[in-house]
Amino acid sequence: MIKAKEQLLRKLLMVLDLSVVLVAFLIAFRFRQNIQDFYSLDFFPERHILGELKGSQKYIGILPFFLFAWWAALSSSGLYESFRRKKFFELVWGIAKSGFFVMVVFATAVFIFKLDFVSRSLIISSFFIAGFLLTLERWLIVIVLRFLRKQGYNYRNILVVGTGQRAENFISLVQKHREWGLRIVGLIDAEREMLGRVVRGEKVIGVLEDIPEILTRNVIDEVIFIVPRKWLPFIEKSLLDCEIRGINAHIATDFFNMNIASSTAGDIEGIPLMMFSATVGEEWQLLIKRLFDIIFSLAGIILLFPLFVALTVIIKRVCPGPAIFKQVRSGLNGRKFIMYKFRTMINGADKEKETLNGFNEMDGPVFKMRNDPRVTKFGRFLRRTSLDELPQLFNILKGEMSFVGPRPPVSEEVEKYEIWQRRRLSMKPGLTCLWQANGRNNVDFHKWMKMDLEYIDNWSLSLDLKILLKTIPAVLFSIGAR
């Protein structure tokens, strides 16, 4: 959990640092050329161009060594450790030491290997420019991360099972390292006498038997079991409750001999954990998926803005009322969010739903009706072409949805789910999924749920691409649309 994210962030930071160093090198090279041009007073620019190209080829040859030296120096200075726990002066000092190391190494290499084409002005200027840009980069990262934390973003809600000394140590670590982005919802104990007690500032909110109810009524992203050995026979059912709901469970294994093939081992500050993951996908894959969502949702909003305006005007003229329909939906692990759609029904249609329940054509807790009298004539066109879904590009941009994922259910429907069906909430909801790509409303509710779980169990970036390509003909030919 934490270790995988830290490794991903560390690699991203390395790439960012090397990009900054590369820019600094190019700036220093350009600065050196301008200085030479100024003092040479050469009035034949063609010669300068040819000379610059020839000189740049030599510098390109040493550029990989320059980048490697910076990477080694920054790594040895501890700048890829959790720098959010360090004072800003420590970061600046680490960058300064790294730059000085690189400058000394290159000056020595130039002298030993007689690299006469490498000028001292380039070495010195690249050192100062890279140092300044790296300091600016770290400062911006710290500012952005602190702002996001204050706004409450990127926190994961965890339920801690256990109240012993090992559990207390873990709670103290979480409280000490707010940069981990973990928020403890409460503690679980085996004895009811512990209910309501406070351990290290965290309240005991239930016993083992209460875990299913707590997982259902609260937004829980992870459950961490830090229990004594004698509890092991009693937590199997609790682990199954997490698995059924698609919630990742971890067991502190400093007493446990790991011998489960489907588990993933990790640690937090020396506390070994075993994760029984109910979802697939590594952090870098999920990051690519999120970047894809941001880029294409933003592009879609910009390119389709005239269509947004046109549809808004038509909807308001066809039927008085707001053009955008807003509804509370359940997202990742039950998070509530407002989903946007172009309004396809008469204003206030929700109030008439109860009178139409007898005409529901879908099994399960979902309401679907082929000739719903509340849908306007233009609304039927929007639904048939899926244009009513376009405002969800804003939900995707905000991170509440993705292009591909299980459709976000209405909160009232989730309360009627069977336990195994709740696992579809373990992945961020999407604009399309296997259900949309394979007939939409022609698929019954039970099969719909099975298809969503099949998507979650087999998720990959290539599967997302296949679903997107398969959705296009389903939308163009209105397959299963109502």
N, C-alpha and C positions, 0 to 999 in steps of 0.2 A: 504493500500500500504506500507507505511513506517513502520507503527506499526506492521503489520503482519511479516515483514522481521526482525524487531528488536526483536520480541518475539522468532522467530525461531533461530536467531543468539545467543540470550541469553541462550536458552535451550541447544544449541550445545556447548556453552562455559562452561556451568555448567557440562555437561557430560565430556568434555575435562579436566576441573579442577579436577573433582573427579577421573578421570583415572590417572592423574598426582599424586594426593595425595595417591592413592592406590599403585602406583609404589614406591613412597617415603616411604610408610609404609613397603613395602616388602624389600626394600633396607636396611632400618633401622633394621628390624628384622634379616636380613641375617648378617648385620654388627655386631649386638649384639651376635649372635651365634658364629661367628668367634672369637670374643674377648673372649668369654667363653671357647671355645675350646683351645685357645692359653694358657690361664692361668690355665686350669684344668690339662694339661699334661696327659690327659687320652689316653692310647694307644689301646683302644678297640673301634674302629669306630662304631661297631654295636650298642653300647650303646648310642652313640651320635645320631645316626639316630632315634632310638626308642624314646629317650628323646626329640629330636627336633619335631617329629611328635606329641607327646603328648602335648608339649608346644604350638605348632602352633594351635592346636584345641581350646585352651583357647583364644588365640589372635584372631582367626577367629570370636569368639563370640562377641568381643568388636569392631571389625572392622566396622560394620554398624554405631555404635555410633560415631566412629572416623570420618567417612566420613560425617555424618550429622553435626557434630560440625564444620568441615571445611566449609561445604556449608553454614551453618548459619552465620559463622564469615565473610566469603567472601561477602555474600549478605548484611549483616549489614554494611560492610565497603564501600558499593557502587561500588563494582568491577564488577557488572553486569549491570551497567548503561553504557551510551555511553562513553567508556574509551578513545576513539580516540580524544576526546576533552580535555582530561586531560594531564598534563605533566607526563613524565615517572616517576619522583620522587614520584608523588602522588600515582601511581600504586604500586611502591615498598613499600611505607609507608603503604598503605592499606593491602598489603600482610603480612608485618611485624606485623601489629596490629592484623591481623587475626590469624597468627601463635602463637603470644603471648597469645591471648585469648584461643586458643585450648590447649596450654600447661598448662595454669593456670587451666582450667576446668578439664583436665584429672588428673593433679596432685591432685586437690581437691577431685575428684571422687575416686582416688586410696586411699587417706587417709581416707575418710568417709566410703567407702564400704570395706576397708581393702583388696584391690586387690593386694595381695603380689606378685603375679606372674608378674605384670606389672613393669618393671624396669624403673628407672629414666633415664638411658642411652637411652632407646628406645624412651621415650617421647621427650627428648632433641634432639636426632639425627634426629628423624622424623620431628621435627619442622624445623630444619635447612635445611634438604634435601628437604622437601616439599616447603619451602620458596624459596630456590634456583631454583628448577625446575619450580615453578609457575612464578617466575620473568623471567626466561629464556623463558618460553612459551609466556608470554605477550609481551616480547621484540620481539620475532620472529613474532608474529601476527601483531604488529605495523609496523615492517619493511616490511612485505609482503603486507599489505594493502596500505601503502604509495607507494610502488613500483607499485602496480596495478593501483592506481589512477594516478600516473605519466604517465603510459603507456596508459591511457585512457580507461581502461577496466571497465565493470560493471556500465556504466553510462546509465541512461534512459533519453531520450529526451522528454521534456514536452512543451506543448503549453499552455500559461496562457491567459484565456479570462477575461479581466477586467483590468482597469488601476487606479481604485480608491484607497483610503487609505488602505482598507483591502488587496487589491492586492499588494500594495507597501510593506505592512508588510510581506506578504508571500514571495515576491521576496527577501527581506532582509534576511529572515530566510534561504532560499535556498542558498543564497550567503555566509551566515555565516557558514553554516554547509555543507561543501563540502563532508564530509564523508557520507552524504545521497546518493550521487551518482546521483544527478539530474542536468540536463543541460537544461536551458531554451532556446528554439529555438527562441521564439519571443512572442509578446503580441498581443492581439486582442481587438479592441475597437468597439463601436457602431457608432461612428462618423468618417467620412472620413477625417475630419480636423486633426485628431490625427495621421494619417499615417506619418511614418518617425520620429515621436517624440521619445525621449528617456526617459524612466521612470526607475529610480533607476539603470541605466546602461543597461537596456534592451530596444530593439527597438520595436515599434509598426509596425507590418508587414502586418496587414490587418484588415478588419472589419468582422462582423458576416457572411456576404454573401460570404466572401472569404475562409471560413473554409474548404469547400469541396476541393477546389483547393490546399490549403496549405497541407491538409492531404494527398493528392495524390502525390504531388511533393516533399514532405519532409519525412524523417524518424521520425515519431512521435509515441512514446510509450504510452503517457498519455496526456489527455487534462483536465485542471483544470479550472473550472468556478468559479471565485471569483467576482461576479457581484452584483449590487444593486437590490433590490426587483423589481423595475420597469422594469428590463430587463427580468424577468422570462417568460413573454409571448412570448419573441422573441428567446429564446435559445432552445426551443423544437426541432426545425428543426436541429440545430447544434448537439444536443444530438443524434438525429436519424442518422445524418451523421457519428458520431463516432461509433454507434452501428452497422450500415451496414458494416463498414470497419473493425469491430472487434477490435476497439481501446477503451481502458478503459477510461471512463469519470468520473470526480469527480466534485461535487458541494459543495462549502463552505456553510455549513448549519447553521451558527450561527444566521441566521434570518429565517430559514426555518423549519417548523414542519415536521419531517420525518414521512411519512406515505405511503411508497412504499415498497411492500413486496420483490421485486427482488433486492433491493439495499443493500449495505454493508456500515455500518457506521464505521468511523475511525477518527483519528485526527493527526495533526502535530503541536506539541508545543502549544496545546490548541485551534488550529483552527479546528473546526469540519468539516469533509468532508463526503460526501455520494458518494459511488462508484457504478456506474451502470456497472457491469462487463459483458463483452461480451464473456468472456472465463471462463472455469471452472478450478478447481485444486487449492489446497492450497499449500503454500510454501513448506511444508515438503514433499508433494507428488512429486512436481517438483524437489526437491532436490534428492529424491530417484531415480527418472527417470534419472537425470543427472549423479549420481554416477553409475547407471547401465550402462549408455552410456560410461563413462570413463573406467570402469573396463573391459567390454566386447569388446570394440573397441581396447583397448590396447592389450588384450589377443589375439584377432583376428589378429592383425598386427604381433605380435610375432610368433604365431603358423603358420600363412599362409605366412610368409616371403619367404620360398622357392618357394611357388606357385607364389608369386609376381614376383620373379626373373625369373622363368621359363616362365611365360606369357609375361613378358617384352621382353625377348630374342626372343620368337616366333613371337610376333607382329612386331618387328623390321625386322625380316627375311622375313616374309610374305609380308610386304608392307613398304618401306622406310618411315621414318618419326619418330616423337616422339611416344613412347609407351603410354604415358598418354595424354588424351584429356582434356583440361581445358576450362571451359566455365563460363561466368558470370551468376549467378542465383540470384533470389530474395529470401531472407530468412525472418526471423521474422520481421514483420511490414515493409517489403520492403528493409531490409538491403541487400546490394550487397555483394556477396562473390564468390570466385572461386571454382567451384565444379570440382572434379576429377573423371575421368572414364578411363578405358582402351580403347584405340582407336579401334573402330570397323569399321571405314570407311577409304577410301583412304585419303591421306594427302591433306588438302585444300578442303575438301568436302563442307564446308559452302558456298564457292563461287558458287557452282552449285545448291544450294537450290532453288533459284528463278526460274530456268528453270523447276523445278519439282512441283511447287505449284499446277499445274492443276491436279496432281495425288494424292493429299492429300485425305486420306480416313477417316479423323477425322473431325467432325464439330467443330465450335469454332475457337479460335486463335491458336490451337495446330496443328503441322504438324506431321502426321504419315503415313507411306507408307509401305505396306506389302513387296513388292519386290523392295526395294530401291536399284538402281544400284550402289550407292556409297558404300554400305556395302560390305566388303571383305568376302570371304568364311569363314575364321577363325573368322571374326567379327560376322557372323551369329551364329556360335557356341557359342561365348561369350554371345551374347544377349539371346539366347535360354536358356542358363544355368544361366543367370544373373551374370556370372563371371566378366562382364565389370563393375559392380557396386562396386566391392571390394575396389578400392581406396577411396571410400567415407567413409571408416573407419577412414581415416585421418580427413575428415571434421567433423565426429562425435566426434573424440577425441579433436579437436580444439573448439568444442562447436557451430559450424555453423549449424550442423544438429543433428538429433537424430535417433535412430534405427526405431522408429515409429513416423509418422507424415505425413502431406500432402507432396507430392513430390514437390521439389523446381522448380518453373517455370522459364523459360527464361525471362529476363527482358522485351524484346520486346512483349512477350505474355501478360504480366501483364498490359501493357499500353492499350491493347484491351479488358481487362476485363470489364464486367458490374459492377456496383458499388457493388452489393450484393456478387459478386464473390471474391472481394478483401478481404473479411473476412477470407478466407482460409489462408491469410498471418498472421493471429493473433496468430498462433502457430508455433513453430520451425519446419522447414521441416524435413522429415524423409526418411529413406532408403526404408521403406514399409508403406503402409496404407491400408484402406479398398479397395481402387482401385486395388492395386496389389494382394490382397488376394481374390478378387472376379472377376478375369478374365482379369485384366489389359486392353489391347487394345481392348477387346471385349465389353467394356463399352463406351458409347458415352460421349462426353465432358460434356453435361448438367448433366447427371447422375453422372459423375465423380466429378463435383463440389459439387453436393448435398451430395455425400458420404463423401467428405472431411469435409463439414460443420456438417454432422451428427456425424463424429468422434470428432470434436471440441466440439460440444454441449454435448456429452455424455462421454467425456474423463475420464478415470480412469486408474490406474495401471493395474487392471485386464483386461481392454479392450486392453491395449497394449500387454499383454501376449497372449490373444486370437488371436490377429492379427498376432503376431509372429508365433504362432503355425499353423495358417491357411495359412501363407505365405509359409511354408516349402513344402507342397504338390504342391502348385501353381508353385513353382520354380522347384521342382524335375520333374514334369510332363509337364513343359513349357506351362502352361495354359495361353493363351492370349499373349504369347511372339511373337515378330516380329523381 
